[in-house]
Amino acid sequence: MTEWYEESFGEDYLLVYKHRDVQGAYEEVHKMINWLKLEPQARVLDLCCGMGRHSLALADAGFRVTGIDLSDVLLREARQMDTRNRVEWVHADMRNLPLKGGFDAVVNLFTSFGYFREDGEQLKVLQGIRHMLKPGGSYIIDFMNTAYVTRHLVPHSKRETEGHLIEEFRQIKDGFVQKEIHITDSGSSQKPRIHEERVKLYTREQLSELLQEAGLVVDQVHGGYDEEEYDEQDSPRMIFVGHRPVE
């Protein structure tokens, strides 16, 4: 059976999420550098790099960057933006990383986590992060804040962009936040193209326990890139910053 993440990150994804801006990525990377305390020329792995906005911002900040993603379409976009070949782009599943490791930092951004039905599959991702890090290396996992999402979920939204009608239907069901995206070409009599997204909901405590099980230490949890402290009810995000211990 084909899973949603194997087919939803294609050409339509570029249309639905085209509003994500490059300037915001540079501002977020500046904050990440402070949190991770990265040295010049540090090796950074952007796990689930998508179109590469943050990978390129990290490269521009002077780091040696590798970007990994499962989507050939998103990697194509990333390579096109990387006009100076500053980043190593790798096609791979985040549960099975074909790299040797030794990274100073691993970042996993904008809820590129929780894609799988079973906790054991999520744990494989975290174990992979630990394996990629050199002892003492740092990580960031930028996840949605479950309590905030639950209270602020918008069940239905509609917008038009570039001659396309985009409708998004959202619900929380069986411990997952689920989104169904309908895309209709304006003036077309065709049925809408439908894509699904599904992410497992974790509390701070649950994700902390998974990180501990994977052998990773949690140093801080931030509520957003402009929030130093995480508040369970009011913070929009849940950004874990930590490290692999030196054994």
Buried (B, 14 or more C-beta within 10 A) or exposed (E): EEEBBEEBBBEBBBBBEEEEEEEEBBEBBEBBBEBBEBEEEBBBBBBBBBBBBBBBBBBBBEBBBBBBBBBEBBBBBBBEBBEEEBBBBBEBBBBEBEBEBEBBBBBBBBBBBBBBEEBEBBBBBBBBBBBBBBEEBBBBBBBBBBBBBEEEEEEEEEEEEEEBBBBBBBEBEEEBBBBBBBBBEEEEEEEBBEBBBBBBBBEBEBBBBBBEEBBBEBEEBBBBBEBEEBEBEEBBBBBBBBBBEEE
